[in-house]
Amino acid sequence: VSTQSTGVFWMTYFNPFLQTAIGMSSKEIGTIVLICQISDAISNPLVGFLIEKIKIPFFGKKKGCHLIGTIVIMVFFPFMWMNCWFCASDTHRTAYYSVISAVMNATTPLMFLPHLAMIGILSKNEKQRLILGGISSFGKMFWGILAYSVMWFLIGTSADAHSEDQDFGSVLAEKLRIASYVVSGIGGFCCITFNVTLWNHTRESCTSPDDLHKDHIEPDPVAAQKINDQFQISSSDDLQSEKAVQKTNITGDLSKIVKSPKFYILGLLYFVCRSELNLYNMYQVFYYEISLSLPKEAVAYLPFIYLSFAGLASIAVKKLVKKFTYSVTFGMAMVSIIVAGIVFIILPSSYGNTVIIPVILVSIGSAVMYTISLSLSTTLITEHQISDVVVWGAFNLIDRIAFGVLFVMVQSFRPCPKSTTCCEACSDFYRQTFGGGVILLAVTGGLLLLASEKCGSAAAQQTEDQVETSGSVHHRESNRGTSMTRSSQECA
């Protein structure tokens, strides 16, 4: 998950980079983001289909797609933060950044979907799914923390960053170009090393169960089962995927899952939890720089603090759910986000340094909400016994398009749509968007969780009624058969 740090950079710095460094208008930025989200949405189901059908030589299906996505993103990511030296007009410039960002976002599912699919493959019950979901969230946050650490170091050690004469846009653009090389290099190296070393290890150290029958040796049943289990675990990327393709049909799974109301509710819950994270990341730089007038390095160390506490919260989700319930844990996370959002709106710039407290609250709440949404979605997959790629592809399709439209709508309300600098009205706009947006999405997520539980209770009651009805019919048929037997005996 190391290249997920590139996605963190895109979410946090791409919007302020285009506005302050490149000088694009709100409409142009909204168009670029919408194109990126649409390309990502289209690529999700397509990549999901390819992952299940195409086998990459030497690497299998899921790991092979993950490796291809890593290479593409590692190459294209630095170009996102460069000036378009051959663009002759604003249209050409918009097209340049749209294409680069679209390629980046369309390639992301090659890493993201196989990663999520492995959670369902490796886990055997809801407890393990929750643990793996937490590890997944923590891993992404760890590499995001590394990315912000690089930005913090670059801005904090730069003399230009502390100069009042140097504008924020030029400083941000310069440091982002340097950080892009560092982040893409580290992330690409780790992912390629993972794929290559894991491939060699699984084929050199693991023995196939078929090898036990060489030389006509009768193996010990216990030893054979242990080797068989080891082979299945180490080669799960290939064997489990082929097994899933044999058992499931993507079209059949899709037609089956769309009949479940819980599918739509959890899909919306996933979208809301993701949108809360995305909206926060999209506007946090503007809020720190414009609304609170904090030092330039705040755009690096505050996101660093955010992800650090979010990582700790993702680890604690398991214990919280075990001690309480999904609903209570989700409710506590929702309350922390609401409190943080209120503080974001009313906090004066003279007390800007105290923003660390609501940042910690919203980071904990966001991580808990997102981890629970992942766990509930994975439970839906196992309950209906369908392909995990189908569900995640559909959920990401909803998420990408809906958030692209939401971002365009929010951008249309910006008071200074064509200015690289902001006025007092813009400062209030970012306060309301940053604080009010997370509050609205948190409350919506809580309502969707309640609807999901109600839907699950109704389904369970219906199943129980069907079982009771079936039992009553069986009981009547049994009594009827007993009476007929007695009558036959009396006649005899």
C-alpha positions as CSV (number, residue, x, y, z in Angstrom):
1,V,0.0,0.0,0.0
2,S,3.0,2.3,-0.1
3,T,1.9,4.0,-3.4
4,Q,-1.3,5.1,-1.6
5,S,0.8,8.0,-0.4
6,T,0.5,9.4,-4.0
7,G,-3.3,9.4,-3.5
8,V,-2.9,11.3,-0.3
9,F,-0.8,13.9,-2.1
10,W,-3.4,14.2,-4.8
11,M,-6.2,14.7,-2.4
12,T,-4.4,17.2,-0.1
13,Y,-2.3,19.3,-2.5
14,F,-3.7,19.1,-6.0
15,N,-6.6,21.5,-5.5
16,P,-4.4,24.3,-3.8
17,F,-1.6,23.6,-6.3
18,L,-3.8,24.2,-9.3
19,Q,-5.4,27.3,-7.8
20,T,-2.4,29.1,-6.1
21,A,0.6,27.9,-8.2
22,I,-1.0,27.4,-11.7
23,G,-3.7,30.0,-11.4
24,M,-6.7,28.0,-12.5
25,S,-10.2,29.0,-11.9
26,S,-12.7,27.1,-9.7
27,K,-14.5,25.9,-12.8
28,E,-11.4,24.6,-14.4
29,I,-10.3,22.8,-11.2
30,G,-13.8,21.3,-10.8
31,T,-13.7,20.1,-14.4
32,I,-10.3,18.4,-13.9
33,V,-11.4,16.7,-10.7
34,L,-14.7,15.5,-12.2
35,I,-12.9,14.0,-15.2
36,C,-10.5,12.2,-12.9
37,Q,-13.4,10.8,-10.8
38,I,-15.3,9.7,-13.9
39,S,-12.2,7.9,-15.3
40,D,-11.7,6.3,-12.0
41,A,-15.3,5.2,-11.8
42,I,-15.3,3.7,-15.3
43,S,-12.0,1.9,-14.7
44,N,-13.2,0.3,-11.4
45,P,-15.6,-2.2,-12.8
46,L,-13.4,-2.8,-15.9
47,V,-10.4,-3.5,-13.7
48,G,-12.5,-5.7,-11.5
49,F,-13.5,-7.7,-14.5
50,L,-9.9,-8.0,-15.7
51,I,-8.6,-9.0,-12.3
52,E,-10.9,-12.0,-12.3
53,K,-10.3,-13.0,-15.9
54,I,-6.7,-12.2,-16.8
55,K,-3.7,-13.9,-15.3
56,I,-0.4,-12.1,-15.4
57,P,2.5,-14.4,-16.2
58,F,4.7,-15.3,-13.2
59,F,2.8,-13.0,-10.8
60,G,-0.8,-14.3,-10.9
61,K,-3.9,-12.1,-11.1
62,K,-4.1,-9.8,-8.1
63,K,-0.4,-9.3,-7.5
64,G,0.2,-8.9,-11.2
65,C,-2.3,-6.1,-11.6
66,H,-1.0,-4.5,-8.4
67,L,2.5,-4.4,-10.0
68,I,1.4,-2.9,-13.3
69,G,-0.5,-0.2,-11.4
70,T,2.6,0.6,-9.3
71,I,4.8,1.1,-12.4
72,V,2.3,3.4,-14.2
73,I,1.7,5.6,-11.1
74,M,5.4,5.8,-10.3
75,V,6.1,7.1,-13.8
76,F,3.2,9.6,-14.1
77,F,3.0,11.0,-10.6
78,P,5.9,13.5,-10.9
79,F,4.4,15.0,-14.1
80,M,1.3,16.0,-12.1
81,W,3.3,18.7,-10.3
82,M,5.1,20.2,-13.3
83,N,4.2,23.2,-15.3
84,C,2.9,22.5,-18.8
85,W,5.7,24.1,-20.9
86,F,4.0,23.3,-24.2
87,C,0.5,24.6,-23.3
88,A,-0.5,27.6,-25.4
89,S,-3.9,28.3,-23.8
90,D,-6.0,27.6,-20.7
91,T,-7.8,24.9,-22.6
92,H,-4.5,23.1,-23.3
93,R,-3.4,23.5,-19.7
94,T,-6.7,22.0,-18.5
95,A,-6.4,19.1,-20.9
96,Y,-2.8,18.4,-19.7
97,Y,-3.7,18.1,-16.1
98,S,-6.9,16.3,-16.8
99,V,-5.1,13.6,-18.8
100,I,-2.3,13.2,-16.3
101,S,-4.7,13.0,-13.4
102,A,-7.1,10.7,-15.3
103,V,-4.3,8.2,-15.9
104,M,-3.3,8.3,-12.3
105,N,-6.9,7.8,-11.0
106,A,-7.8,5.1,-13.6
107,T,-4.7,3.1,-12.6
108,T,-5.4,3.3,-8.9
109,P,-7.9,0.4,-9.0
110,L,-5.2,-1.9,-10.2
111,M,-3.7,-1.5,-6.7
112,F,-6.8,-0.7,-4.7
113,L,-9.2,-3.4,-5.7
114,P,-6.7,-6.3,-5.4
115,H,-5.8,-5.0,-2.0
116,L,-9.4,-5.0,-0.8
117,A,-10.1,-8.3,-2.4
118,M,-7.3,-10.0,-0.5
119,I,-9.2,-9.1,2.8
120,G,-12.1,-11.3,1.8
121,I,-9.8,-14.1,0.6
122,L,-7.5,-14.2,3.7
123,S,-10.2,-13.8,6.4
124,K,-12.4,-16.6,7.7
125,N,-14.8,-14.6,9.9
126,E,-16.0,-11.1,10.8
127,K,-13.3,-10.7,13.5
128,Q,-10.5,-11.3,11.0
129,R,-12.1,-9.1,8.4
130,L,-12.2,-6.3,11.0
131,I,-8.5,-6.8,11.9
132,L,-7.4,-6.9,8.2
133,G,-9.5,-3.8,7.5
134,G,-7.8,-2.0,10.4
135,I,-4.3,-3.1,9.2
136,S,-5.2,-1.9,5.7
137,S,-6.3,1.5,6.9
138,F,-3.2,1.8,9.2
139,G,-0.9,0.9,6.3
140,K,-2.3,3.6,4.0
141,M,-2.1,6.1,6.8
142,F,1.5,5.1,7.6
143,W,2.6,5.9,4.1
144,G,0.6,9.1,4.1
145,I,2.4,10.1,7.3
146,L,5.7,9.4,5.5
147,A,4.6,11.7,2.6
148,Y,3.6,14.5,4.9
149,S,6.9,14.1,6.8
150,V,8.8,14.7,3.6
151,M,6.7,17.8,2.9
152,W,7.2,19.0,6.5
153,F,10.9,18.6,6.3
154,L,11.1,20.4,2.9
155,I,9.0,23.3,3.9
156,G,10.4,23.6,7.4
157,T,14.0,23.7,6.3
158,S,13.4,26.1,3.4
159,A,14.2,29.8,3.9
160,D,11.6,30.8,1.3
161,A,8.9,29.2,3.3
162,H,9.5,31.6,6.2
163,S,9.8,34.6,4.0
164,E,6.8,37.0,3.9
165,D,7.7,38.1,0.3
166,Q,7.5,34.6,-1.1
167,D,3.9,33.6,-2.0
168,F,2.4,30.3,-0.9
169,G,1.8,29.0,-4.4
170,S,5.4,29.1,-5.6
171,V,6.7,27.5,-2.3
172,L,4.1,24.8,-2.5
173,A,4.8,24.0,-6.2
174,E,8.6,23.8,-5.6
175,K,8.4,21.5,-2.6
176,L,5.7,19.3,-4.2
177,R,8.0,18.6,-7.2
178,I,10.8,17.4,-4.9
179,A,8.5,15.4,-2.7
180,S,6.9,13.7,-5.8
181,Y,10.3,12.1,-6.7
182,V,10.9,11.0,-3.1
183,V,7.4,9.6,-2.6
184,S,7.1,7.8,-5.9
185,G,10.6,6.4,-5.7
186,I,10.1,5.0,-2.2
187,G,6.6,3.7,-2.9
188,G,7.6,2.1,-6.2
189,F,10.6,0.4,-4.7
190,C,8.7,-1.1,-1.9
191,C,5.8,-2.4,-4.1
192,I,8.1,-3.9,-6.7
193,T,10.2,-5.5,-4.0
194,F,7.1,-6.9,-2.4
195,N,5.8,-8.5,-5.6
196,V,9.2,-9.9,-6.7
197,T,10.3,-11.3,-3.3
198,L,6.9,-12.7,-2.5
199,W,6.8,-14.5,-5.9
200,N,10.2,-16.0,-5.4
201,H,9.5,-17.0,-1.8
202,T,6.2,-18.7,-2.5
203,R,7.6,-20.8,-5.3
204,E,10.9,-21.7,-3.7
205,S,9.7,-22.5,-0.2
206,C,6.3,-24.0,-0.8
207,T,5.6,-27.5,-2.1
208,S,2.5,-28.4,-4.0
209,P,0.3,-31.2,-2.6
210,D,0.7,-33.0,-5.9
211,D,4.5,-33.4,-5.1
212,L,3.6,-35.7,-2.2
213,H,2.6,-38.5,-4.7
214,K,6.0,-38.6,-6.4
215,D,7.8,-42.0,-6.1
216,H,4.6,-43.6,-5.0
217,I,5.2,-42.5,-1.4
218,E,2.1,-42.7,0.8
219,P,2.1,-39.5,2.9
220,D,1.0,-39.0,6.4
221,P,-2.6,-37.5,6.4
222,V,-1.7,-34.8,9.0
223,A,1.5,-33.8,7.2
224,A,-0.3,-33.7,3.9
225,Q,-3.0,-31.5,5.2
226,K,-0.4,-29.1,6.7
227,I,1.5,-28.8,3.4
228,N,-1.8,-28.4,1.6
229,D,-2.8,-25.6,3.9
230,Q,0.6,-23.9,3.5
231,F,0.4,-24.1,-0.3
232,Q,-3.1,-22.7,-0.3
233,I,-2.1,-19.8,1.9
234,S,1.1,-18.9,0.1
235,S,-0.5,-19.2,-3.4
236,S,-3.8,-17.7,-2.5
237,D,-3.3,-14.9,-5.0
238,D,-3.7,-17.5,-7.8
239,L,-5.6,-20.5,-6.4
240,Q,-8.3,-18.6,-4.5
241,S,-8.9,-16.3,-7.5
242,E,-9.3,-19.2,-9.9
243,K,-11.6,-20.9,-7.4
244,A,-13.7,-17.7,-7.2
245,V,-14.0,-17.5,-10.9
246,Q,-15.1,-21.1,-11.1
247,K,-17.7,-20.7,-8.3
248,T,-19.0,-17.2,-9.2
249,N,-20.1,-15.4,-12.3
250,I,-19.6,-11.7,-12.3
251,T,-22.9,-10.9,-14.1
252,G,-24.8,-13.4,-12.0
253,D,-23.3,-11.9,-8.8
254,L,-24.2,-8.4,-9.8
255,S,-27.8,-9.4,-10.6
256,K,-28.0,-11.2,-7.3
257,I,-26.6,-8.4,-5.1
258,V,-28.6,-5.5,-6.6
259,K,-31.8,-7.2,-5.2
260,S,-30.6,-6.6,-1.7
261,P,-31.5,-3.2,-0.1
262,K,-28.5,-3.5,2.2
263,F,-26.2,-3.3,-0.9
264,Y,-27.4,0.2,-1.6
265,I,-27.4,1.3,2.0
266,L,-23.8,0.1,2.6
267,G,-22.8,1.5,-0.8
268,L,-24.0,5.0,0.3
269,L,-22.3,4.5,3.7
270,Y,-19.1,3.7,2.0
271,F,-19.5,6.8,-0.2
272,V,-20.3,9.1,2.8
273,C,-17.3,7.8,4.8
274,R,-15.0,8.2,1.8
275,S,-16.4,11.7,1.0
276,E,-15.8,12.9,4.5
277,L,-12.2,11.9,4.2
278,N,-11.9,13.4,0.7
279,L,-13.7,16.7,1.5
280,Y,-11.5,17.2,4.5
281,N,-8.3,16.6,2.6
282,M,-9.4,18.7,-0.4
283,Y,-9.9,21.9,1.7
284,Q,-7.7,21.5,4.7
285,V,-4.8,23.4,3.1
286,F,-7.0,26.4,2.3
287,Y,-8.5,26.4,5.8
288,Y,-5.1,26.4,7.5
289,E,-3.5,29.0,5.1
290,I,-6.5,31.3,4.4
291,S,-9.0,31.0,7.2
292,L,-6.5,30.6,10.1
293,S,-3.4,32.3,8.6
294,L,-1.1,29.7,10.0
295,P,2.6,29.4,9.0
296,K,3.3,27.6,5.6
297,E,4.6,24.5,7.3
298,A,1.2,24.0,8.9
299,V,0.0,22.5,5.6
300,A,2.4,19.6,6.3
301,Y,2.5,19.0,10.1
302,L,-1.3,19.3,10.7
303,P,-2.0,16.6,8.0
304,F,0.8,14.6,9.7
305,I,-0.9,14.8,13.0
306,Y,-4.2,13.9,11.4
307,L,-2.9,10.7,9.9
308,S,-1.0,9.8,13.0
309,F,-4.0,9.7,15.2
310,A,-6.1,8.2,12.5
311,G,-3.7,5.3,12.3
312,L,-3.9,4.8,16.1
313,A,-7.7,4.9,15.9
314,S,-7.8,2.3,13.1
315,I,-5.9,-0.1,15.4
316,A,-8.2,0.5,18.3
317,V,-11.4,-0.2,16.3
318,K,-11.2,-3.9,17.1
319,K,-11.2,-3.4,20.8
320,L,-13.8,-0.7,20.7
321,V,-16.2,-2.9,18.7
322,K,-15.5,-5.8,21.0
323,K,-16.3,-3.7,24.1
324,F,-19.2,-1.9,22.7
325,T,-21.0,-2.6,19.4
326,Y,-20.8,-1.3,15.9
327,S,-23.5,1.2,16.4
328,V,-22.1,2.6,19.7
329,T,-18.6,2.8,18.3
330,F,-19.8,4.5,15.1
331,G,-21.9,6.9,17.1
332,M,-19.0,8.0,19.3
333,A,-16.9,8.6,16.1
334,M,-19.8,10.6,14.7
335,V,-20.0,12.8,17.8
336,S,-16.3,13.5,17.7
337,I,-16.5,14.7,14.1
338,I,-19.5,16.9,14.9
339,V,-17.7,18.6,17.8
340,A,-14.6,19.1,15.6
341,G,-16.7,20.6,12.8
342,I,-18.3,23.1,15.1
343,V,-14.8,24.2,16.4
344,F,-13.6,24.5,12.8
345,I,-16.4,27.0,12.0
346,I,-16.2,29.2,15.1
347,L,-12.4,29.1,15.8
348,P,-10.9,32.6,15.4
349,S,-7.6,33.0,13.6
350,S,-6.0,34.5,16.7
351,Y,-6.3,31.0,18.3
352,G,-5.3,29.1,15.2
353,N,-2.7,26.9,16.9
354,T,-5.4,25.3,19.0
355,V,-6.8,23.7,15.8
356,I,-4.7,20.7,16.7
357,I,-7.5,19.5,19.1
358,P,-10.3,19.4,16.6
359,V,-7.9,17.9,14.0
360,I,-7.2,15.0,16.4
361,L,-11.0,14.5,17.0
362,V,-11.9,14.4,13.4
363,S,-9.0,12.1,12.5
364,I,-10.1,9.6,15.1
365,G,-13.8,9.8,14.1
366,S,-13.0,9.5,10.4
367,A,-10.8,6.5,10.7
368,V,-13.3,4.6,12.9
369,M,-16.2,5.3,10.5
370,Y,-14.3,4.3,7.5
371,T,-12.9,1.1,9.0
372,I,-16.4,0.0,10.2
373,S,-17.8,0.7,6.7
374,L,-15.1,-1.6,5.2
375,S,-15.9,-4.3,7.7
376,L,-19.7,-4.1,7.1
377,S,-19.2,-4.2,3.3
378,T,-16.9,-7.3,3.5
379,T,-19.5,-9.0,5.7
380,L,-22.1,-8.3,3.0
381,I,-19.9,-10.1,0.5
382,T,-19.4,-13.2,2.6
383,E,-23.1,-13.4,3.6
384,H,-24.2,-13.4,-0.1
385,Q,-21.2,-15.5,-1.2
386,I,-20.5,-13.3,-4.2
387,S,-17.3,-12.0,-5.8
388,D,-15.7,-9.4,-3.7
389,V,-14.4,-7.5,-6.8
390,V,-18.0,-7.0,-8.0
391,V,-19.1,-5.3,-4.8
392,W,-15.9,-3.2,-4.4
393,G,-16.1,-2.2,-8.1
394,A,-19.7,-1.1,-7.7
395,F,-19.0,0.8,-4.5
396,N,-16.1,2.6,-6.0
397,L,-18.2,3.4,-9.1
398,I,-20.8,5.1,-6.8
399,D,-18.1,6.8,-4.7
400,R,-16.0,8.3,-7.6
401,I,-18.8,9.8,-9.7
402,A,-20.8,11.1,-6.7
403,F,-17.9,12.8,-5.1
404,G,-16.8,14.4,-8.4
405,V,-20.3,15.9,-8.8
406,L,-20.2,17.0,-5.1
407,F,-16.8,18.7,-5.6
408,V,-18.0,20.6,-8.6
409,M,-21.1,21.8,-6.7
410,V,-19.0,23.0,-3.8
411,Q,-16.5,24.7,-6.1
412,S,-19.3,26.7,-7.8
413,F,-20.0,28.5,-4.5
414,R,-16.5,29.8,-4.1
415,P,-16.7,33.7,-3.9
416,C,-13.6,34.3,-6.0
417,P,-13.7,31.7,-8.8
418,K,-11.0,33.2,-11.0
419,S,-8.5,34.6,-8.4
420,T,-5.4,33.0,-7.0
421,T,-5.7,35.1,-3.9
422,C,-8.7,35.0,-1.5
423,C,-10.8,37.6,0.2
424,E,-12.7,37.6,3.5
425,A,-15.6,36.0,1.9
426,C,-13.4,33.1,0.7
427,S,-12.1,32.7,4.3
428,D,-15.7,32.2,5.5
429,F,-16.4,29.9,2.6
430,Y,-13.6,27.6,3.6
431,R,-14.7,27.6,7.2
432,Q,-18.3,26.6,6.3
433,T,-17.1,24.0,3.8
434,F,-14.5,22.5,6.0
435,G,-16.5,22.4,9.2
436,G,-20.0,22.2,8.0
437,G,-19.2,19.6,5.3
438,V,-17.7,17.0,7.8
439,I,-20.7,17.5,10.1
440,L,-23.2,16.9,7.4
441,L,-21.5,13.8,6.1
442,A,-21.0,12.4,9.7
443,V,-24.7,12.7,10.5
444,T,-25.6,11.2,7.1
445,G,-23.3,8.2,7.9
446,G,-25.0,7.7,11.2
447,L,-28.5,7.6,9.6
448,L,-27.3,5.1,7.0
449,L,-25.8,2.8,9.7
450,L,-29.2,2.8,11.5
451,A,-30.9,2.0,8.2
452,S,-28.5,-0.8,7.5
453,E,-29.1,-2.3,11.0
454,K,-32.9,-2.0,10.5
455,C,-32.6,-3.7,7.1
456,G,-30.5,-6.5,8.6
457,S,-33.0,-7.0,11.4
458,A,-35.9,-7.2,8.9
459,A,-34.0,-9.7,6.8
460,A,-33.2,-11.8,9.8
461,Q,-36.8,-11.7,11.0
462,Q,-38.0,-12.7,7.5
463,T,-35.6,-15.6,7.5
464,E,-36.7,-16.7,11.0
465,D,-40.4,-16.6,9.8
466,Q,-39.6,-18.7,6.8
467,V,-37.8,-21.2,9.0
468,E,-40.8,-21.4,11.4
469,T,-43.2,-21.7,8.5
470,S,-41.1,-24.5,7.0
471,G,-40.9,-26.2,10.3
472,S,-44.7,-26.0,10.8
473,V,-45.3,-27.5,7.4
474,H,-42.8,-30.3,8.1
475,H,-44.5,-30.9,11.4
476,R,-48.0,-31.1,9.8
477,E,-46.7,-33.4,7.1
478,S,-45.0,-35.6,9.8
479,N,-48.3,-35.8,11.8
480,R,-50.2,-36.6,8.7
481,G,-47.8,-39.4,7.8
482,T,-48.1,-40.8,11.4
483,S,-51.9,-40.8,11.3
484,M,-52.0,-42.5,7.9
485,T,-49.6,-45.2,9.3
486,R,-51.8,-45.8,12.4
487,S,-54.9,-46.0,10.2
488,S,-53.2,-48.6,8.0
489,Q,-52.2,-50.6,11.0
490,E,-55.8,-50.5,12.3
491,C,-57.1,-51.7,8.9
492,A,-54.7,-54.6,9.0
